[in-house]
């Protein structure tokens, strides 16, 4: 049974040429988030990325849930703030 998935984009930094992994999807079913499963899943992802030479991982989280605190607990730090605007059809004319 699949409990979650992770998809990452790998690219070299335009500034440093460091191999960077950028999260596209990192998801665990709510029933799989108990105990240390989420921490073990992220550790697995981190180790896989280290093995292929990634030096940095960029993860985005929504501000409406507790994911930010979870990743801070794992040693991630906030380095930027992103903004989103939903364009309605009437605004695009």
Secondary structure, DSSP 8 states (H G I E B T S, - for coil): ---EEEEEEEEE-TTT--EEEEEEEEEE-GGG-STTHHHHHHHHHHHHHHHTT--EEE----TTSSHHHHHHHTT-------------GGGG-
